[in-house]
Amino acid sequence: MVPMGLRADERGLQLNWIIEAAGAQISSVGPFAFAGGMRAETPLAPVHLRGVRRADGVRLTWVRRGRVEADGWDAADIPLDEVAERYRVEILSDDVVRRTIEVSEAACLYAASDEVADFGSPQTTLVIRVRQLGRAVPRGIATSAVLRV
């Protein structure tokens, strides 16, 4: 594998690529239209999604992941990759988004009144999808979980 060698202004653009074996005398294949280089800019999926029912609703929490200086072994929080910390939380039922909540920390409250409005009554399980929102790539990779609450 050889890096694609994209300049910053070429990332995310649909370009034509010709594929050939690195260092070998083989005929090339292509061209193929491909927009590359944005995966490294995409916010990673949050992990350890949890939900706890309280009197005022379900408190959802998760752990943010990062790419920059995010592999330390100390207990400190990792540096933020984005200009601002933002997440989109989606509450689903049968693959249909019932409610979307945007928050600026790795936690949110799914209010009891919202849950009753969305489902008619409190639920014993919730399907949740969370993604970090970014600058270069607006919607990060999502994580989903079925939570017993």
N, C-alpha and C positions, 0 to 999 in steps of 0.2 A: 504494500500500500504506500502511496505517495500522497501527501497533502494536495488539495486542489489548487492551492496558491491563489486564492481569491483576494483581491484588494478590498478594502473596507467598503468602497462604493459599489462593488459588484455583489456583495452579499444579499441574498434574497431575490436577485434578478434572474429571470429565465434566460439561461445561456445555452448555447449548443456545445456539447462535449463529444470528444472522440476518445474512445477507450482503447488502450493498448497495454500489453504486459510491460511492466517496468524492467528495463535492461534486457529485453529479449527481442529477437528479430521475428516478430509475428505481425501479420497484417492487422490493421486497426479495425475497430467496429464502431459504427455510429455514422453520423452524429445523433446524439440524444439530447433533447431539450430537458433541462433540469435546473431548478432553482435551489442552490445550495448555500451552505455557510451560516444558516440561522440556528442550527441546533445548539451551538455553543452559547447563543444569546437567549435561548428559551429558558424561562424559570423552571427549575426542577419541581417534580411533584412533592407536595408535603407528605409527611409520614406520621405514623402513630396517631391516627384520627380516633378520637374518643368522644363519647357523649354521656353526660350524667344528668338525669332528671332532677330538677329542683322545683320548688313551689312556683316560681315565675316562668318556668319553661325548661328547655334542654340546653345545657351549657356544652358547646362543642369546642374542643381544643385539638391542636395538631402541632407538629414540630416542623419548622421551616428548614429547608435544605438550601445549600448554596454551592457555588463553584469556586469562589475566591477565598483562599485561606480558610477553608471549611473542614480541614482534616486534622485539626488539633485534638489532643487527647484530654485537654483540661475541660472542666465543667462549664466554662464560660460560653455564652451565646456566640454563634459565629457571626462574622461581619455580613451586613446586608449587601447583596449584589446589585440591587436596584436603587434608584434615587429615593423611592418611598416604598414602605411596606404596605402592600394591598393584596387582598384576597377576594375571590368570588366563591361563595358557598351556595350550593344548589341543593334543595330538598326535592327528592324525586318520588314518584309513584308510578309504577309500570312504565318506566323510561320517559315519563312526562315530568318536566320541571314544574313543581307546584309553587316554589318560592325561591327567589334569588336574594341573597344578602351580600352586600359588599362591606368589608371591614378593613381596618388598618392595623390589626394585630392578629396573632395566631390563635384567636379565640373569638367566639361569638355566642350570643344567646338566641336560640330559636324560641321566641316568646310563646307561652302557653296559648295566648289569644290568637296568634298567627297559626299555630298548629290546629286549633279548633276550626278556624276559618278555612284552612287548607284541606282538612280531612274529616271534619265533623265531630271528632273526639280525639282525646290523647291516644297516641299510638304506642304499641309495645316495641316495635322496631321501626327504624327510620333508615332510608337509603340516602346517603349524603355524598356529594361530590364537591371537592375543594381544589382550587387551583390558585397559584400565585399570579398576580397580574404584573406585567413587565412594561418596560419602555420600548425596547427594540422589537420584542415579540409580545404583543398585548396580552395574549392568553397563554399562560404556562401549561405544562403537562398536568393533567388532573389526576387526583387520587380519589378512589371511591371506596365506600365501606357500607355494609349493612350493620347498623348499631342497635343492640338491645338497650332500650332505655326505660 
